[in-house]
Amino acid sequence: MTYKEYKVINVVEGGLGTIFLGASGIPMKKMEVTLNQEAASGWQLVFQVIEQKRFLLFWKRESVVITLGR
């Protein structure tokens, strides 16, 4: 399918949970609400990837990069 425009959204896990617990989790409710709002505007999920980034020297933090198209 060909899309005329794209939008990239980055959803990141919480920093405090990463520091105090060693790991947090991707905020699924936030991601669900965001995707539902975008779908209502005509956007469709094209691609998503989960990446890990270094966070404050000692920890790693996950994020989901979501690509939408319409």
C-alpha positions as MATLAB code, in Angstrom:
seq = 'MTYKEYKVINVVEGGLGTIFLGASGIPMKKMEVTLNQEAASGWQLVFQVIEQKRFLLFWKRESVVITLGR';
ca = [
       0.000    0.000    0.000;
       1.265    3.478   -0.830;
       0.924    6.305    1.678;
       1.075   10.012    0.928;
       2.269   11.083    4.364;
       3.866    9.478    7.398;
       3.999   10.242   11.097;
       6.477    8.839   13.645;
       5.559    8.470   17.319;
       8.000    7.526   20.082;
       6.568    5.969   23.267;
       9.144    5.673   26.091;
       9.002    3.768   29.374;
       9.103    5.792   32.577;
      12.414    7.056   33.921;
      11.652    6.690   37.641;
      10.703    3.037   37.306;
      13.912    2.424   35.394;
      16.041    4.061   38.107;
      14.327    2.593   41.195;
      13.249   -0.809   39.883;
      15.914   -1.431   37.241;
      13.210   -1.703   34.604;
       9.823   -0.255   34.030;
       7.458   -1.109   31.237;
       6.179    0.446   28.077;
       3.089    2.460   29.043;
       0.566    0.316   27.176;
      -2.466    2.450   28.049;
      -0.735    5.601   26.745;
       0.219    3.781   23.550;
      -3.322    2.415   23.122;
      -4.950    5.826   23.609;
      -2.506    7.466   21.188;
      -3.048    4.820   18.493;
      -6.839    5.033   18.863;
      -6.738    8.832   18.492;
      -4.549    8.580   15.392;
      -6.735    5.837   13.869;
      -9.782    8.072   14.319;
      -7.923   10.693   12.248;
      -7.329    8.209    9.422;
      -3.794    7.035   10.281;
      -2.802    3.362    9.921;
       0.055    1.496   11.568;
       2.810    0.878    9.030;
       5.761   -0.299   11.141;
       6.928   -0.461   14.727;
      10.218   -1.325   16.384;
      11.306   -1.639   20.013;
      14.686   -0.125   20.801;
      16.842    0.057   23.901;
      18.787    3.192   24.738;
      21.251    3.936   27.496;
      19.694    5.992   30.294;
      21.809    7.953   32.815;
      25.014    5.915   32.448;
      23.950    2.677   34.217;
      20.462    1.784   33.006;
      18.796    0.890   29.731;
      15.413    2.214   28.746;
      13.055    0.777   26.132;
      11.004    2.757   23.688;
       8.620    1.876   20.878;
       8.990    3.771   17.610;
       5.685    3.654   15.722;
       5.352    4.716   12.091;
       1.867    5.655   10.873;
       0.750    6.397    7.325;
      -2.272    7.680    5.462;
];
